[in-house]
Amino acid sequence: MNLLRLVWVYDKYAVLFRLLSRAGSLLQGIAFQLTKLNQL
């Protein structure tokens, strides 16, 4: 049963990591747009 718990924890962390990477790419895109605007 310990393995099942490990898989559950890993699944939670995988979802969290996916959300974090999505937010990171969004922030990167926003920063890119801001630098493009500043160059004009």
C-alpha positions, 0 to 999 in steps of 0.5 A: 500500500506504500507504493500506491501512496507514492504514486498518488503523491507523484500524481499530485506533484505532476499536476502541480508541476504542469501548472507551474510550467504553464504559468512560467511559459505564460509569464515568459510570454508576457515578459517578451511582449513587454520587452517588445513594447519597450523597444518601440 
